[in-house]
Amino acid sequence: MALVCALAGCAANNGTPVTVRTVPLPSSVVSVETQHLTPDEISQVVGTTENGAYVLGPNDVISVNVYSHPDLSVPNPLQYGNHAGALITSDGSVQLPLIGNVNVGGLTLQQAQQRLQLAYGTYVVQPRIAIELQQAESLRYYLLGAFTTPGVVYPSHPLDLLDALALGGSVNISGADLYQAYVAQNSVKLPIDLHALLIDGDMSQNVTLAPGDAIVIPTSANENAFVFGSVAKPGAVPFQSGGLTLLQALSDAGLDLGSMTNGELSQVRIIRSQGASAQYFVVNASMIENGKAAPFALYPGDIVYVPANAIGTWNQAISALLPSLQAVSGILNPFVDIKYLRQ
């Protein structure tokens, strides 16, 4: 202290300003790699529709035109005052002349047309069928979470994600957790990155929605990461005032850093997924603890794994993680769910 004071006094006496230089700490990241979901992996779990074509559902009304057979068409052009078409019931079936009940629920118009052509082919030689959607009553979207006006919306035609978001009034960006926001379709989270869409303007994420899709945007008050492995309290760890570092998460999960060997702490694994891609980090937490590396900031939804011993590959780490991931599969980001849990 005396030396510092003396130096400060000399600087003041000489009129020369003292410049304090800080050297940034090195990164604690040992390695990082990126993986992407393949189209096959996505389609096996989510399924596909034909270029975002409308899918028929309960309470939809369709018209069916059987060329050269007006008596088989619905509505029948020979009968005045008939209803606008055929109603699709709750089980997805439609009642039609001659062929009776035919299930068209979950089909596009083109697929339904092909099915009816096969059905009428039993009675009509080379039937030609045309189907038109008269009323899209099954089309609805669920907007949940950080919207100014959340709820169920009933548009008159299929919408893309941005248009559907606008029906919720607006998204409270400052209070939203876009890293863990998702679109759910048939109980499956789609690999869509809402953070990239709304913050970075990545229009590749602006997909066409299917009837019944739910857009869920959690609030930032519920942001968390997940810590598993050699910790006393595995599971979700909440963010604190909007942030969370790796050492804070390990401490909150009950890890006694002092009892871990350098070899174990030097191989902490972190999976950070957004949309259809993920980054795999190996982080040396021992360097951070000893002040030899900069803190590692976690993102909402990060999965942290502390190995019980030195492990060689990511496949080994994933195998050890799977039972823990299964237990919280419902709240994980879609990449992990599709890549490892639903295959």
Number of C-alpha atoms within 10 A of each C-alpha: 6 7 8 9 10 11 13 15 12 12 13 12 9 9 9 10 9 10 6 6 6 6 6 8 12 13 15 19 19 14 12 13 10 12 12 15 16 11 10 10 15 18 12 12 16 18 11 12 14 11 7 15 16 22 23 25 25 20 18 23 22 22 20 21 20 21 13 10 12 15 16 18 22 22 21 21 13 10 11 8 9 11 13 14 20 21 22 24 18 13 12 19 18 20 15 18 12 11 14 10 14 16 16 23 19 16 19 18 19 15 15 21 19 15 17 22 18 15 16 19 14 11 11 13 8 11 17 17 18 17 18 14 15 14 17 22 19 20 25 21 23 21 23 17 20 23 23 13 15 19 14 15 15 17 16 12 12 21 19 14 21 17 13 21 18 13 19 21 12 13 18 14 16 10 14 21 25 25 23 28 25 24 22 21 17 13 11 17 26 22 24 24 25 26 21 18 17 16 10 9 12 13 12 10 20 19 13 17 25 22 25 18 21 22 24 21 24 20 19 20 14 13 24 25 22 24 27 22 21 19 20 14 16 19 20 20 21 18 20 13 9 14 14 21 16 21 19 18 23 25 16 18 21 14 21 13 16 9 7 15 13 15 16 18 22 22 25 25 27 21 20 22 27 25 24 22 19 17 15 17 20 20 23 23 30 23 19 21 15 8 12 14 18 16 20 18 12 21 20 24 23 22 25 26 24 23 21 16 13 15 14 9 8 13 10 10 17 15 10 15 18 14 12 15 21 14 10 13 16 13 13 19 27 27 24 24 22 22 17 13 14 13 10
